[in-house]
Amino acid sequence: MNNSVLRAAVKEDCPRLLDLVIELAIFEKEPDAVTVTLQEFEEAGFGTKPVWKAFVVEADGNIVGFALYYVRYSTWKGQRLYLEDLVITEAWRGKGLGKLLFDRLIQETRELGFSGMVWQVLDWNEPAIKFYNKYEANIEAGWLNAALSKEQVNNY
């Protein structure tokens, strides 16, 4: 895409990134699941102890997508890049921007010397599965997600 720019995210991008997170939550049929505040989001990415990094893609001067990742440690495999979110706003899907971001993540994984890259995809998200299959990704069955909410932890 001629008018697209791929770059590392900066703190000033956080409001737009959070808008895209909410767009993703709506797409994933979880519109009320996003509870992180802008302040928490900014602190987690750009505070004194950042835990995530991201690349953004701009088109026509606006952020239209991003890929957010962090380091995951596997006792079996070592350090791996964990892709938390890969989001392209709906109007810009199918234009090669997701590939631009995903290819940059593969490059980042290599540059950091990690043992691989991992992520999750919903079993009903056929466009995403088709996209990842183009990379010959191993999409595993048989694993169930488990989590405790902040409230559950506090109430224990």
N, C-alpha and C positions, 0 to 999 in steps of 0.2 A: 504494500500500500504506500503510495508515494508521499502522502501527507501525514504519515504516522511517525511518532517519535516514541522510542522505548528508552526508559531511564529508570534509575533507582528512585524510589519514593522518598519524599521529604515530609517533614512534620506538617507543612502547610497543605499537603494533599489529604490529610486525615479526614476532614469533613466530607470530601467527595468519596473517599474510600468507604467510609461508613454508610453513605447513601447507597453505594453499590452492594455493600454487605446486606443492607435491608432489602434491596431489590432481589438479591439471591435468596434470602429467607422467604420472601413472598413466592418466588419461583419454586422453592422446595416445600411449599405448603406449610411453612412455619412462620407466619408473619409476626407473631408476638414473641418469638424465641430470642430475638436480639435484645439483650439487656445491658450490654456494655455501654458505658457513657463515652462521649467524645474525649473527655479528660482521661479516662482509663485507657482508651485506645491509644491516644497520643503518648501517654506515659509508658505503655507497654512497648511501643515501637521506638520512641525517641527520648525516653527519660534516662535516669542514671543507670538503670539496668535493663536495657532493651532486650526483649525476648523474641521479637519478630523483625523480619525485613521484607521488603516488597519491591517489585518492579511495577511500573505503571506504563500504560500505553496511551498516548494522546493522539487524537485525530481532530483536525481542524481546530487545534488549540485547546481542546477539552479532554479531560481524562475519561476514557470510554471503557477502560478495563484495567485489571490489576491481577497480580499473582502474589500472594502472601505466603511466606514460608518461615520455618524455624528449624533448628537442629533437633533431631530425634536420635536418641541413643538406643541401639538394639544390642542386647547381650549376645545375640547370635551373629549380628552383622557389623556392629560398630556404628560409627556416625553416619547418619543418613539425612538427607534433606526431606523434611516433611512439608508437603504442599497442603496448606490449610484451605486456601480458596483460590480458584482461578475463575474470574468473572469478567465477562464482556457484556456491556449493556445490550439489551435486546436489539436495538436498532442497528448495532454494529456487528452482530454475529454473522458468521459466514463470509467474512471479508479477510480472513487470514491473520487476524490480530491474536486470537488464542494460540495459534501456532507460533507466532512471534514470541509471545510470553513463554510458552512451554519450551521452545528451543532455548530460550535464555536461561531457564531453570536447569535444563540439562547441562548447559555450559557452566553454570554456577556450581552444580554438583561436581563436575569434573575439576574445576578450578580449586574448589575447597578440598578435594581429595576424598570425598565421601564415598561410602560403599554402595550408594544407590539413592534413589528417590522413591518416596512412598506417598500415597494419598488415598482418600476414600471417594467412592462415587456411588450415588444412590442406584439401586438395581433397576429402577424405572426410568432413569435418565438416559434414554437411548441415544440422544445426540452426543452426550458426553462420552458414553461407552464407545460409540462409533469413532469419536475423535481419538480416544486413547488407544483403541485397537489399531489405528494407523501407525502407532509407534510400537506395535506388538507388545503392549503392556500386559503383564500378568495380572488379571483381575481374579482375585481369589474368592471362593465361596466358603461358607462354613464358619466365618468369624462373626460374632455378634458384638455390637458396640455396647459398652457399659460405662456409666458415669454416675457421679454423685453431684448434685447441685450445691451451691453455696449454702442454701437453707438446710439441706440434708447434712452437710458437714457440720454446720453450726448447731444443729439439733441433736447430734450424736452424743 
